[in-house]
Amino acid sequence: MTAIRILVGSVYGGALMTAREIKKTLDAEGHQVSVLENPVLTDITDNDDALLVCTSTTGQGEVPANLLPFYADLRDQLPQQPGRPFGVIVLGDSSYGDTFCGAGELLEEALYETAARKIGDTLRIDALETTEPEAEALPWVRDWIQKL
């Protein structure tokens, strides 16, 4: 089965709860899933597991504080990950307009710069439309994992 590392960025716990629900579901289906609440670069440079970013957006489209050091190191060091599969689930609030789900876009851009390969479309979950992000994330993840 597939090994997946979920890189979590969470402010109020929604993204973390979503990541944990994904782990619980996929583990039960035989996959190996790690939820990384405070990831560091070695979490992606010492293996070749598929990466799944599951992050909320804070401020004006910014990366949450717990994911920011990882993001900064990723941008500064650009450890090459040629062909490494990744996906993005981002939680946001569409009332913020242009910065809606901005953290997901920032992480996606940084991963592209490492030569990682995005699988599927980004899942953008709008807090104005759903109070249960995991309910939207699970069907998306099942589809995403089939494409790996």
Residue frames as a rotation matrix with the C-alpha (Angstrom) as fourth column:
MET 1
0.582 0.813 0.000 0.00
0.813 -0.582 0.000 0.00
0.000 0.000 -1.000 0.00
THR 2
0.282 -0.405 0.870 0.98
0.404 -0.772 -0.490 3.64
0.870 0.490 -0.054 -0.15
ALA 3
-0.132 -0.393 -0.910 3.12
0.974 -0.224 -0.044 5.57
-0.187 -0.892 0.412 2.35
ILE 4
0.273 0.342 0.899 1.95
0.511 -0.843 0.166 9.15
0.815 0.414 -0.405 2.82
ARG 5
-0.582 -0.422 -0.695 3.27
0.807 -0.406 -0.429 12.01
-0.101 -0.811 0.577 4.93
ILE 6
0.444 0.784 0.434 0.71
0.746 -0.592 0.306 14.67
0.496 0.188 -0.847 5.78
LEU 7
-0.746 -0.666 -0.006 2.26
0.604 -0.672 -0.428 18.09
0.282 -0.323 0.904 6.38
VAL 8
0.233 0.946 -0.226 -0.17
0.933 -0.152 0.325 19.93
0.273 -0.287 -0.918 8.65
GLY 9
-0.897 -0.319 0.305 -0.61
0.219 -0.922 -0.320 23.66
0.383 -0.220 0.897 9.11
SER 10
0.039 0.969 -0.243 -3.33
0.739 0.136 0.660 24.45
0.672 -0.205 -0.711 11.62
VAL 11
-0.638 -0.161 0.753 -4.42
-0.244 -0.885 -0.396 27.48
0.731 -0.436 0.525 13.62
TYR 12
-0.205 0.681 0.703 -7.64
-0.977 -0.182 -0.109 26.45
0.054 -0.709 0.703 15.34
GLY 13
-0.509 -0.130 0.851 -7.38
-0.437 0.890 -0.126 22.69
-0.741 -0.436 -0.510 14.78
GLY 14
0.549 0.820 -0.160 -9.55
-0.548 0.209 -0.810 22.18
-0.631 0.533 0.564 11.70
ALA 15
0.397 -0.483 -0.780 -6.71
-0.800 0.235 -0.552 21.13
0.450 0.843 -0.293 9.41
LEU 16
-0.691 -0.660 0.293 -5.19
-0.714 0.561 -0.419 18.92
0.112 -0.499 -0.859 12.10
MET 17
-0.158 0.734 0.660 -8.55
-0.465 0.534 -0.706 17.24
-0.871 -0.419 0.257 12.76
THR 18
0.731 0.414 -0.542 -8.94
-0.650 0.181 -0.738 16.70
-0.208 0.892 0.401 9.02
ALA 19
-0.066 -0.863 -0.501 -5.45
-0.838 0.320 -0.441 15.21
0.541 0.391 -0.745 8.73
ARG 20
-0.724 -0.190 0.663 -6.08
-0.607 0.631 -0.483 12.86
-0.327 -0.752 -0.572 11.66
GLU 21
0.296 0.902 0.315 -9.35
-0.467 0.425 -0.776 11.68
-0.833 0.082 0.547 10.12
ILE 22
0.588 -0.197 -0.784 -7.55
-0.764 0.184 -0.619 11.03
0.266 0.963 -0.043 6.81
LYS 23
-0.524 -0.851 0.025 -4.88
-0.789 0.474 -0.392 9.04
0.322 -0.225 -0.920 8.67
LYS 24
-0.424 0.432 0.796 -7.47
-0.541 0.584 -0.605 7.00
-0.726 -0.687 -0.013 10.56
THR 25
0.643 0.757 -0.119 -9.37
-0.505 0.302 -0.809 6.16
-0.576 0.580 0.576 7.39
LEU 26
0.512 -0.491 -0.705 -6.35
-0.728 0.187 -0.659 5.38
0.455 0.851 -0.262 5.22
ASP 27
-0.577 -0.689 0.438 -4.58
-0.817 0.482 -0.316 3.37
0.007 -0.540 -0.841 7.93
ALA 28
-0.051 0.667 0.743 -7.68
-0.459 0.645 -0.611 1.19
-0.887 -0.372 0.273 8.16
GLU 29
0.890 0.370 -0.266 -7.43
-0.378 0.273 -0.885 0.63
-0.255 0.888 0.383 4.40
GLY 30
0.745 -0.620 0.245 -3.83
0.606 0.783 0.138 -0.58
-0.278 0.046 0.960 4.72
HIS 31
0.526 -0.581 0.621 -1.88
0.238 -0.601 -0.763 2.57
0.817 0.549 -0.178 3.87
GLN 32
-0.014 -0.607 -0.795 0.96
1.000 -0.024 0.000 3.95
-0.019 -0.795 0.607 6.01
VAL 33
0.412 0.271 0.870 0.15
0.386 -0.917 0.103 7.52
0.825 0.293 -0.482 6.99
SER 34
-0.369 -0.548 -0.751 2.18
0.929 -0.232 -0.287 9.90
-0.017 -0.803 0.595 9.15
VAL 35
0.729 0.564 0.389 0.67
0.521 -0.825 0.220 13.16
0.445 0.042 -0.895 10.40
LEU 36
-0.337 -0.923 -0.188 3.40
0.909 -0.267 -0.320 15.76
0.245 -0.279 0.929 10.88
GLU 37
0.657 0.702 -0.275 2.14
0.754 -0.611 0.241 18.61
0.001 -0.366 -0.931 13.06
ASN 38
0.731 -0.534 -0.425 5.47
-0.348 -0.827 0.441 20.43
-0.587 -0.175 -0.790 13.17
PRO 39
0.844 -0.375 0.383 7.30
0.530 0.690 -0.494 19.15
-0.079 0.620 0.781 10.09
VAL 40
0.306 -0.839 -0.450 10.96
-0.401 -0.542 0.738 19.81
-0.863 -0.045 -0.502 9.39
LEU 41
0.264 -0.197 -0.944 12.83
-0.964 -0.080 -0.252 19.34
-0.026 0.977 -0.211 6.12
THR 42
-0.786 -0.617 0.031 14.28
-0.617 0.787 0.020 15.97
-0.037 -0.003 -0.999 7.13
ASP 43
-0.202 0.805 0.558 10.69
-0.213 0.520 -0.827 14.71
-0.956 -0.286 0.066 7.28
ILE 44
0.841 0.519 -0.153 10.72
-0.253 0.127 -0.959 14.85
-0.478 0.845 0.238 3.48
THR 45
0.365 -0.767 -0.528 14.39
-0.908 -0.165 -0.386 14.47
0.209 0.620 -0.756 2.61
ASP 46
-0.590 -0.648 0.482 15.00
-0.753 0.656 -0.040 11.12
-0.290 -0.387 -0.875 4.33
ASN 47
-0.369 0.536 0.759 12.27
0.298 0.842 -0.449 9.19
-0.880 0.060 -0.471 2.45
ASP 48
-0.990 0.071 -0.118 10.28
-0.136 -0.340 0.931 9.18
0.026 0.938 0.347 -0.77
ASP 49
-0.474 0.880 -0.034 6.74
0.727 0.370 -0.579 8.93
-0.497 -0.299 -0.815 0.63
ALA 50
-0.184 0.549 0.815 3.95
0.694 -0.515 0.504 10.79
0.696 0.658 -0.286 -1.14
LEU 51
-0.928 -0.148 -0.341 3.28
0.347 -0.675 -0.651 14.18
-0.134 -0.723 0.678 0.42
LEU 52
0.025 0.953 0.302 -0.09
0.783 -0.206 0.586 15.60
0.621 0.222 -0.752 1.30
VAL 53
-0.954 -0.234 0.185 -0.29
0.100 -0.835 -0.541 19.19
0.281 -0.498 0.820 2.50
CYS 54
0.093 0.978 -0.189 -3.30
0.792 0.042 0.610 19.75
0.604 -0.206 -0.770 4.74
THR 55
-0.779 -0.512 -0.362 -3.28
0.627 -0.650 -0.429 23.33
-0.016 -0.561 0.827 5.89
SER 56
0.505 0.822 -0.263 -5.51
0.799 -0.561 -0.215 26.15
-0.325 -0.102 -0.940 6.93
THR 57
-0.164 -0.488 0.857 -4.82
0.657 -0.702 -0.275 29.72
0.736 0.518 0.435 5.87
THR 58
0.185 0.168 -0.968 -4.19
0.922 -0.370 0.113 32.48
-0.339 -0.914 -0.223 8.37
GLY 59
-0.330 -0.337 -0.882 -4.07
0.211 -0.937 0.279 36.25
-0.920 -0.094 0.380 8.22
GLN 60
0.395 0.387 -0.833 -4.04
-0.658 -0.513 -0.551 37.51
-0.641 0.766 0.052 4.66
GLY 61
0.887 0.039 -0.459 -3.36
-0.386 0.607 -0.694 34.19
0.252 0.793 0.554 2.92
GLU 62
-0.005 -0.976 0.217 -0.41
-0.933 -0.074 -0.353 33.16
0.360 -0.204 -0.910 5.06
VAL 63
-0.071 -0.180 -0.981 1.00
0.030 0.983 -0.183 29.84
0.997 -0.042 -0.064 6.24
PRO 64
0.891 0.449 0.073 0.06
-0.077 -0.009 0.997 28.92
0.448 -0.894 0.027 9.85
ALA 65
0.457 -0.737 0.497 2.77
-0.885 -0.435 0.169 29.36
0.091 -0.517 -0.851 12.50
ASN 66
0.407 -0.318 0.856 3.37
-0.362 0.804 0.471 25.63
-0.839 -0.502 0.212 13.04
LEU 67
0.650 -0.128 0.749 4.07
0.651 0.602 -0.462 25.09
-0.392 0.788 0.475 9.33
LEU 68
0.978 -0.189 -0.091 5.94
-0.209 -0.890 -0.404 28.35
-0.005 0.414 -0.910 8.71
PRO 69
0.210 -0.966 0.148 9.45
-0.650 -0.025 0.760 27.14
-0.731 -0.256 -0.633 9.72
PHE 70
-0.037 -0.150 0.988 9.11
0.464 0.873 0.150 24.17
-0.885 0.464 0.037 7.34
TYR 71
0.789 0.432 0.437 7.86
0.584 -0.307 -0.751 26.42
-0.190 0.848 -0.495 4.56
ALA 72
0.816 -0.528 -0.233 10.69
-0.519 -0.848 0.107 28.93
-0.254 0.033 -0.967 5.09
ASP 73
-0.091 -0.880 0.467 13.33
-0.391 0.463 0.796 26.18
-0.916 -0.110 -0.386 5.06
LEU 74
0.222 0.256 0.941 11.76
0.680 0.651 -0.337 24.62
-0.699 0.715 -0.029 1.97
ARG 75
0.968 0.192 0.161 11.91
0.250 -0.690 -0.680 27.97
-0.019 0.698 -0.715 0.15
ASP 76
0.627 -0.776 -0.073 15.44
-0.692 -0.597 0.404 28.75
-0.357 -0.203 -0.912 1.35
GLN 77
-0.232 -0.807 0.543 17.05
-0.491 0.579 0.651 25.37
-0.839 -0.116 -0.531 0.77
LEU 78
0.385 0.523 -0.760 14.96
-0.915 0.111 -0.388 23.95
-0.119 0.845 0.522 -2.10
PRO 79
-0.480 -0.528 0.700 15.83
-0.436 0.837 0.332 20.29
-0.761 -0.146 -0.632 -1.46
GLN 80
-0.473 0.266 -0.840 15.21
-0.863 0.051 0.503 18.68
0.177 0.963 0.205 -4.83
GLN 81
-0.362 0.515 0.777 12.38
-0.268 0.741 -0.616 16.15
-0.893 -0.431 -0.130 -4.88
PRO 82
-0.681 0.059 -0.730 12.20
-0.730 -0.147 0.668 15.25
-0.068 0.987 0.143 -8.59
GLY 83
-0.504 0.576 -0.644 8.93
-0.295 0.586 0.755 13.56
0.812 0.570 -0.126 -9.45
ARG 84
-0.954 0.152 -0.257 7.85
0.298 0.417 -0.859 13.16
-0.023 -0.896 -0.443 -5.84
PRO 85
-0.303 0.919 0.252 4.04
0.501 -0.071 0.862 13.07
0.811 0.387 -0.439 -5.76
PHE 86
-0.920 0.096 -0.381 2.17
0.307 -0.428 -0.850 15.60
-0.244 -0.899 0.364 -3.68
GLY 87
-0.141 0.924 0.356 -1.35
0.709 -0.157 0.688 16.88
0.691 0.349 -0.633 -3.17
VAL 88
-0.970 -0.176 0.165 -2.85
0.043 -0.798 -0.601 19.88
0.237 -0.576 0.782 -1.42
ILE 89
0.118 0.969 -0.216 -5.89
0.836 0.020 0.548 20.27
0.535 -0.245 -0.808 0.81
VAL 90
-0.894 -0.434 0.116 -6.36
0.325 -0.803 -0.499 23.81
0.309 -0.409 0.859 2.03
LEU 91
0.074 0.901 -0.427 -8.96
0.997 -0.057 0.053 25.26
0.024 -0.429 -0.903 4.36
GLY 92
-0.926 -0.368 0.086 -9.92
0.369 -0.929 -0.005 28.89
0.082 0.027 0.996 4.10
ASP 93
-0.065 0.881 -0.468 -12.67
0.596 -0.342 -0.727 31.48
-0.801 -0.326 -0.503 4.20
SER 94
-0.215 -0.024 0.976 -13.81
0.969 -0.129 0.210 32.83
0.121 0.991 0.051 0.84
SER 95
0.840 0.533 -0.104 -14.84
0.543 -0.829 0.135 36.13
-0.015 -0.170 -0.985 2.44
TYR 96
0.266 -0.837 -0.479 -11.12
0.216 -0.433 0.875 37.00
-0.940 -0.336 0.066 2.37
GLY 97
0.823 0.194 -0.534 -11.31
-0.403 -0.463 -0.790 37.34
-0.400 0.865 -0.303 -1.42
ASP 98
0.625 -0.606 -0.492 -7.97
-0.563 0.087 -0.822 37.13
0.540 0.791 -0.287 -3.23
THR 99
-0.405 -0.840 0.362 -6.16
-0.865 0.224 -0.450 35.58
0.297 -0.495 -0.817 -0.26
PHE 100
0.598 0.707 0.376 -8.68
-0.773 0.633 0.041 32.69
-0.209 -0.315 0.926 0.04
CYS 101
0.934 -0.215 0.286 -6.67
0.197 0.976 0.091 29.48
-0.298 -0.029 0.954 0.59
GLY 102
0.742 -0.666 -0.082 -3.41
-0.581 -0.577 -0.574 31.37
0.334 0.473 -0.815 0.04
ALA 103
0.149 -0.720 0.678 -1.36
-0.797 0.318 0.513 29.06
-0.585 -0.617 -0.527 2.28
GLY 104
0.503 0.102 0.858 -2.07
0.238 0.938 -0.251 26.13
-0.831 0.330 0.447 -0.03
GLU 105
0.975 -0.133 0.178 -0.89
0.135 -0.280 -0.951 28.13
0.176 0.951 -0.255 -3.03
LEU 106
0.492 -0.839 0.234 2.34
-0.868 -0.493 0.057 29.09
0.068 -0.232 -0.970 -1.23
LEU 107
0.077 -0.446 0.892 3.14
-0.457 0.779 0.429 25.47
-0.886 -0.440 -0.144 -0.31
GLU 108
0.747 0.256 0.613 2.25
0.379 0.594 -0.710 24.25
-0.546 0.763 0.347 -3.79
GLU 109
0.902 -0.432 -0.006 4.57
-0.288 -0.592 -0.753 26.79
0.322 0.681 -0.658 -5.39
ALA 110
0.211 -0.861 0.463 7.42
-0.945 -0.059 0.321 25.87
-0.249 -0.505 -0.826 -3.03
LEU 111
0.206 -0.099 0.974 7.00
-0.082 0.990 0.118 22.15
-0.975 -0.104 0.196 -3.75
TYR 112
0.958 0.123 0.257 6.97
0.248 0.086 -0.965 22.82
-0.141 0.989 0.052 -7.50
GLU 113
0.660 -0.751 0.005 10.32
-0.709 -0.626 -0.325 24.59
0.247 0.211 -0.946 -7.06
THR 114
-0.067 -0.671 0.738 11.76
-0.723 0.543 0.428 21.34
-0.688 -0.505 -0.521 -5.64
ALA 115
-0.625 -0.091 -0.775 10.64
-0.736 0.400 0.546 19.51
0.260 0.912 -0.317 -8.83
ALA 116
-0.739 0.495 0.457 7.92
0.053 0.719 -0.693 17.60
-0.671 -0.488 -0.558 -6.95
ARG 117
-0.899 0.435 -0.050 4.95
-0.012 0.090 0.996 16.49
0.438 0.896 -0.076 -9.08
LYS 118
-0.611 0.749 0.258 1.44
-0.666 -0.308 -0.679 17.56
-0.429 -0.587 0.687 -8.14
ILE 119
-0.910 0.414 -0.005 -1.23
0.375 0.829 0.415 14.89
0.176 0.376 -0.910 -8.39
GLY 120
-0.059 0.996 -0.066 -4.81
0.985 0.068 0.155 16.03
0.159 -0.056 -0.986 -8.98
ASP 121
0.029 0.199 0.980 -6.37
0.163 -0.968 0.192 19.40
0.986 0.154 -0.060 -8.31
THR 122
-0.945 -0.308 0.110 -6.06
-0.016 -0.291 -0.957 21.26
0.327 -0.906 0.270 -5.04
LEU 123
-0.026 0.935 -0.353 -9.00
0.814 0.225 0.536 20.74
0.580 -0.273 -0.767 -2.71
ARG 124
-0.862 -0.137 0.489 -10.12
-0.092 -0.905 -0.416 24.13
0.499 -0.403 0.767 -1.40
ILE 125
-0.221 0.777 -0.590 -12.51
0.884 0.415 0.214 23.86
0.411 -0.474 -0.779 1.53
ASP 126
-0.506 0.133 0.852 -14.48
-0.066 -0.991 0.116 27.00
0.860 0.002 0.510 2.31
ALA 127
-0.923 0.103 -0.372 -15.40
0.384 0.158 -0.910 27.58
-0.035 -0.982 -0.186 5.96
LEU 128
-0.655 0.727 -0.207 -18.45
-0.670 -0.685 -0.285 29.53
-0.349 -0.048 0.936 4.77
GLU 129
-0.044 0.636 -0.771 -19.80
-0.859 0.370 0.354 26.41
0.510 0.677 0.530 3.06
THR 130
0.377 0.139 -0.916 -18.88
0.113 0.974 0.194 23.57
0.919 -0.176 0.352 5.42
THR 131
0.476 -0.213 0.853 -18.32
-0.859 -0.318 0.400 22.97
0.186 -0.924 -0.335 9.11
GLU 132
0.629 -0.257 0.733 -16.94
-0.145 0.888 0.436 19.46
-0.763 -0.381 0.522 8.55
PRO 133
0.256 -0.583 -0.771 -13.86
-0.944 -0.321 -0.071 19.73
-0.206 0.747 -0.633 6.32
GLU 134
-0.661 -0.539 0.523 -13.07
-0.462 0.841 0.282 16.04
-0.591 -0.055 -0.805 6.78
ALA 135
0.182 0.819 0.544 -16.36
0.183 0.515 -0.837 15.14
-0.966 0.252 -0.056 5.07
GLU 136
0.889 0.064 -0.453 -15.10
-0.398 -0.382 -0.834 16.87
-0.227 0.922 -0.314 1.91
ALA 137
0.051 -0.992 -0.116 -11.49
-0.981 -0.072 0.181 15.73
-0.187 0.105 -0.977 2.31
LEU 138
-0.196 -0.186 0.963 -12.05
-0.321 0.940 0.117 11.97
-0.927 -0.286 -0.244 2.55
PRO 139
0.721 0.444 0.532 -13.65
0.326 0.460 -0.826 11.43
-0.612 0.769 0.187 -0.88
TRP 140
0.832 -0.476 -0.284 -11.02
-0.544 -0.602 -0.585 13.71
0.108 0.642 -0.759 -2.42
VAL 141
-0.049 -0.908 0.415 -8.18
-0.906 0.216 0.365 11.75
-0.421 -0.358 -0.833 -0.75
ARG 142
0.158 0.156 0.975 -9.54
0.060 0.984 -0.168 8.43
-0.986 0.085 0.146 -1.96
ASP 143
0.965 0.179 0.190 -9.56
0.206 -0.079 -0.975 9.78
-0.160 0.981 -0.114 -5.52
TRP 144
0.607 -0.792 -0.063 -6.11
-0.791 -0.596 -0.137 11.33
0.071 0.133 -0.989 -5.06
ILE 145
-0.025 -0.649 0.760 -4.56
-0.644 0.592 0.485 8.13
-0.765 -0.477 -0.433 -3.76
GLN 146
0.581 0.311 0.752 -5.84
0.322 0.760 -0.564 6.21
-0.747 0.570 0.342 -6.79
LYS 147
0.982 -0.186 0.019 -3.83
-0.072 -0.469 -0.880 8.58
0.173 0.864 -0.474 -9.02
LEU 148
0.460 -0.862 0.212 -0.52
-0.729 -0.231 0.644 7.98
-0.507 -0.451 -0.735 -7.20
